């Protein structure tokens, strides 16, 4: 009986998160109340507070639904960077594009994060957490570019910290574009071309030839 209760509780929690995703993406976070979410899920407001302390807690839980996908990509980048850091970065960039193209939930939650949220007031901690994640991700990119430079894959003038910042900025821009526009093979091919423009400014011609053939 206890196991069934836990399963039912988890099912209720997922119903609330599903409803929150839908309403946040349609109305925006600030225009959606916890009562709205409960009603959309066919539950009481008390059910919301049983699972989440407040809107911030629910919002974080929503982000956690897609966090493992990005964590796995970062781990894969680290694991593959030792032998061929340039290829590891190249494949990391394309895995990011593929994830957004093929995963509707990732697109929906990124839409909420980028365009349907105001990270002020109750949600101000989200801004601080996003900045921390941004610095962590940029540090990882810098580490891999540094490894590529040490292996002679980049031009000598490349500064790893600057290259990482530009690469992260392009990643962010492409993610925004794929979230806003209708995703599909054509959009992904166009995004891949934009990546090539940047990569050709970082990596030597012989390295790029290996990456693109």
Residue pairs with C-beta under 8 A, 6 or more apart in sequence:
9 50
9 51
12 41
12 43
12 47
12 50
12 51
13 51
13 61
15 41
15 42
15 43
16 37
16 38
16 41
16 43
16 47
16 48
16 51
16 52
16 58
17 58
17 61
17 62
17 65
18 41
19 37
19 38
19 40
19 41
20 32
20 37
20 58
20 59
20 62
21 62
21 105
21 108
21 109
21 112
22 40
23 32
23 36
23 37
23 40
24 32
24 62
24 112
24 116
24 117
25 108
25 111
25 112
25 116
27 36
27 116
28 116
28 117
29 55
29 59
29 112
29 116
29 117
29 118
29 123
30 117
30 118
34 45
34 48
34 49
34 52
34 54
34 55
34 58
35 45
37 48
37 58
38 44
38 45
38 47
38 48
41 47
48 58
51 58
52 58
52 61
54 122
55 122
55 123
56 122
56 123
56 125
56 126
59 117
59 123
59 126
60 126
62 109
62 112
63 109
63 113
65 105
65 109
66 103
66 105
66 106
66 109
66 110
69 99
69 103
69 106
70 99
73 92
73 95
73 96
73 99
74 137
74 140
76 92
76 95
77 88
77 89
77 92
77 140
77 144
78 140
78 144
80 87
80 88
80 91
81 88
81 89
81 143
81 144
81 147
82 147
85 144
85 145
85 147
85 148
85 151
85 153
86 148
86 151
86 153
86 154
86 203
86 207
86 211
87 210
87 211
88 144
89 141
89 144
89 145
89 148
89 167
89 199
90 195
90 199
90 211
93 167
93 171
93 195
93 199
94 192
94 195
96 171
96 174
96 175
97 174
97 178
97 188
97 191
97 192
97 195
98 188
99 106
100 106
100 107
100 110
100 175
100 178
100 179
100 183
101 178
101 183
101 184
101 187
101 188
107 178
107 179
107 183
110 175
110 179
111 179
111 180
113 130
114 175
114 176
114 179
115 179
115 180
117 123
117 126
119 126
119 127
119 130
120 127
134 168
137 168
138 164
138 165
138 168
139 164
141 163
141 164
141 167
141 168
142 160
142 161
142 163
142 164
143 160
145 154
145 158
145 160
145 163
145 164
145 167
145 202
146 160
148 154
148 202
148 203
149 158
149 160
152 204
153 203
153 204
153 207
154 163
154 202
154 203
154 204
154 207
155 202
155 203
155 204
158 202
163 202
166 198
167 198
167 202
170 194
170 195
170 198
174 191
174 194
174 195
177 187
177 191
178 187
178 188
178 191
181 187
196 208
196 212
199 208
199 211
200 208
203 211
